[in-house]
């Protein structure tokens, strides 16, 4: 395996979840400034290789066609000697389009590298990977916000309410009522994953022993909530990206097979070039994500 391939392989495994362990190892002799986080959406819908690629002649793009489950029209009663109504079977599908996400191009003089007491290039590349993931998260959650619409509004696609507001803060009753939103949509799904901010979790930590039940309240009081915790049968995923996940908001996702696809055509790859005494490098990936079943997405806003 070439040196470049080894670097790319290591980068592809960097921080698809969790916070900054890799960066800590790269920067042992310096003072840290910021906490960085891996991809949120990658902790919700696992990335996978595309099964095939197709062309988009309308815009010279690359896409993958994904099949949707066909829906039957239900049963009926008929008189004796009668025949049921006939319908033709069609297999629906949706598109997953691909895009390239890239970092900026960074440059450094090879002489300057000799003066650093830590892995400068490794740390910058670690940040660049997280920049890709942050752009990825911002784009996906912005699309979800557009789809679910304002709190209490009826969605034109599904005919149901995907976003509801709950007054009184993050109480046990409000939390459980929010989980019920998805049950009323056409697919009758249950949430499997909830994504919240670390500020949201601080409100959950105010629940007492009666609200949590058993010894969970003591465990949280001593050890904290953690990055992921099971509550009411749902995995609650905590993010530090409060500029993407608002402090009073909870996003709900069904299981990946009932939502859509996240295909990675090319994972995070380092591109380097040397001219004279200058090193130039950037990181890019090619991916596509699409939601085929919108009934698997909901949002709850908690107000005081």
C-alpha positions, 0 to 999 in steps of 0.5 A: 500500500502506498503512503498516500493510500495509508493516509487516505485510509486513516482519514476515512476512519476519522471521527464518524462519531464522538468528539476530538479523541483523534485531535487530542492524540495529534496535539499533545504539546499544545493548548486546545482552543475548540471542541470539534465533533464528527458527523451527526447525520452519520450517527443517524443514517449509516453511510454505505457504498452505492450499489450502482451508478447512473447518469443524469443526462438532464444535468450531466450529473451522477445518481443512483436510483433507489427502489421504494416499497410498492403499496397495495390498495387494500381488500374489498368484499364482492358478491358471489360470481363477482370479480375484484377491481384490477390494478397494475403494479408499478415499482416506484423509485427515488433518486440519490444525487451525488455532490463533491464536498471539499475543504479549502486549499491550505499551504505551508512552507516546509521549513516552518514544519520543522519548528512545530512540536506537534503534528501540525499537518495531521491536526489541520487535516483532522479539522478539515475532515470535520469541516466536511462533516459540518457542511454535510450536517448543516445541509441535511438538517436545513433540508429537514427544516424546510420539509417539516415546516413551521410547528403545527403546519400540515405537510403537503406531501404526507398530509400529516404534521411533522413539526409540533411545539410543546409548551412548558419546557422539556418535561417527561410528558412533553418528551413522550408526546413528541415521540408520538408525532411519528405514530400519526403519519401515514407509515405509522412508524416509531422514532428510533433516534432522537438528535438533541443539543448538549443544552437540551440534555442539561434540561433532561438532567433536571429530571428527578428520580420519579421522572427517570425511574429506578437508578437512572437519575443517580447514574446521570447525576454522577456520570452525566448523560453521555453522547448517546443514551437509550430513553423510552426505547429511543437512542438519544444522540447528543451534539455540540453543534448548537448552531445546527441543532437548536438548544430547544429542538429535538429531531426524530428519525425512524430506522434507516431502512424506513428513511432513505439512503446515504451513499458515499462514492468517495470518502474523505481523501487527501490531495497534496501537491509540492511546488518548490518549498511549499506544500499544498493540500486539501480534502474532498469527498463525494456523497449523496443522501436522500430521504425516500420516506418522509414519514420517518422524519419529525421535529419537536420544539420545546418552549417555556 
